[in-house]
Amino acid sequence: MKSWSVVQRAGHPAWQERTPYVVGVVALEEGPSMLTHLWVDQKDLAYQKEVEISYEEINQHVLPFFKPRSIE
């Protein structure tokens, strides 16, 4: 993760029930950066924290989210 923000009040009513949630900028291995939702607990937010993609279905739409990288 390069940067993030904790959203306390959603810009759209459909997201309000999920507040607070975290959005951030993730540097992809391929080079570009992506603005995305993060499934990271607020206390665990850290610059350059390693994350991995996770797809979630929200209201019949599959969206990319990023979560902390699992240690195997």
C-alpha positions as a Markdown table, in Angstrom:
| # | Residue | x | y | z |
|---|---|---|---|---|
| 1 | Met | 0.0 | 0.0 | 0.0 |
| 2 | Lys | 1.2 | 3.5 | -0.9 |
| 3 | Ser | -1.5 | 5.6 | 0.7 |
| 4 | Trp | -5.0 | 5.2 | 2.3 |
| 5 | Ser | -7.9 | 7.0 | 3.8 |
| 6 | Val | -10.6 | 5.7 | 6.2 |
| 7 | Val | -14.1 | 6.6 | 5.0 |
| 8 | Gln | -16.4 | 7.5 | 7.8 |
| 9 | Arg | -19.4 | 8.8 | 5.7 |
| 10 | Ala | -19.9 | 7.2 | 2.3 |
| 11 | Gly | -20.4 | 9.3 | -0.8 |
| 12 | His | -23.2 | 7.0 | -1.9 |
| 13 | Pro | -26.0 | 5.6 | 0.3 |
| 14 | Ala | -25.4 | 2.0 | -0.8 |
| 15 | Trp | -22.0 | 2.1 | 1.0 |
| 16 | Gln | -23.1 | 3.8 | 4.2 |
| 17 | Glu | -23.9 | 0.5 | 6.0 |
| 18 | Arg | -20.2 | -0.6 | 5.4 |
| 19 | Thr | -18.6 | 2.4 | 7.0 |
| 20 | Pro | -16.0 | 2.9 | 8.2 |
| 21 | Tyr | -14.1 | 1.4 | 5.4 |
| 22 | Val | -10.6 | 1.9 | 3.9 |
| 23 | Val | -9.7 | 2.9 | 0.4 |
| 24 | Gly | -6.1 | 3.2 | -0.8 |
| 25 | Val | -3.6 | 3.2 | -3.5 |
| 26 | Val | -1.9 | -0.2 | -4.1 |
| 27 | Ala | 1.3 | -0.5 | -6.3 |
| 28 | Leu | 0.7 | -3.6 | -8.5 |
| 29 | Glu | 3.6 | -5.9 | -9.3 |
| 30 | Glu | 3.1 | -5.1 | -13.0 |
| 31 | Gly | 4.0 | -1.4 | -12.3 |
| 32 | Pro | 0.9 | 0.8 | -12.2 |
| 33 | Ser | -0.9 | 1.8 | -9.1 |
| 34 | Met | -4.6 | 1.2 | -8.4 |
| 35 | Leu | -7.1 | 3.0 | -6.2 |
| 36 | Thr | -9.1 | 0.3 | -4.5 |
| 37 | His | -10.9 | -0.9 | -1.3 |
| 38 | Leu | -8.8 | -2.4 | 1.3 |
| 39 | Trp | -9.8 | -5.2 | 3.8 |
| 40 | Val | -7.2 | -4.0 | 6.3 |
| 41 | Asp | -8.0 | -3.3 | 9.9 |
| 42 | Gln | -7.4 | 0.4 | 10.7 |
| 43 | Lys | -4.8 | -0.5 | 13.4 |
| 44 | Asp | -2.8 | -2.5 | 10.9 |
| 45 | Leu | -2.5 | 0.2 | 8.2 |
| 46 | Ala | 1.1 | 0.8 | 7.3 |
| 47 | Tyr | 3.1 | 2.2 | 4.4 |
| 48 | Gln | 4.3 | -0.5 | 2.0 |
| 49 | Lys | 2.2 | -3.2 | 3.8 |
| 50 | Glu | 2.0 | -6.2 | 1.4 |
| 51 | Val | -1.5 | -7.0 | 0.2 |
| 52 | Glu | -3.0 | -9.4 | -2.2 |
| 53 | Ile | -6.2 | -9.3 | -4.3 |
| 54 | Ser | -9.5 | -10.7 | -3.2 |
| 55 | Tyr | -12.7 | -10.6 | -5.2 |
| 56 | Glu | -15.9 | -9.9 | -3.4 |
| 57 | Glu | -19.5 | -9.9 | -4.7 |
| 58 | Ile | -21.4 | -6.8 | -3.7 |
| 59 | Asn | -24.9 | -6.4 | -4.9 |
| 60 | Gln | -24.4 | -8.8 | -7.9 |
| 61 | His | -21.1 | -7.1 | -8.9 |
| 62 | Val | -17.7 | -8.7 | -8.4 |
| 63 | Leu | -15.3 | -6.1 | -7.2 |
| 64 | Pro | -11.5 | -6.2 | -6.5 |
| 65 | Phe | -10.5 | -5.7 | -2.8 |
| 66 | Phe | -7.1 | -6.1 | -1.3 |
| 67 | Lys | -6.3 | -7.8 | 2.0 |
| 68 | Pro | -3.1 | -8.3 | 4.0 |
| 69 | Arg | -0.9 | -10.9 | 2.2 |
| 70 | Ser | -1.1 | -14.3 | 3.8 |
| 71 | Ile | 2.1 | -15.8 | 5.2 |
| 72 | Glu | 2.5 | -19.3 | 3.9 |
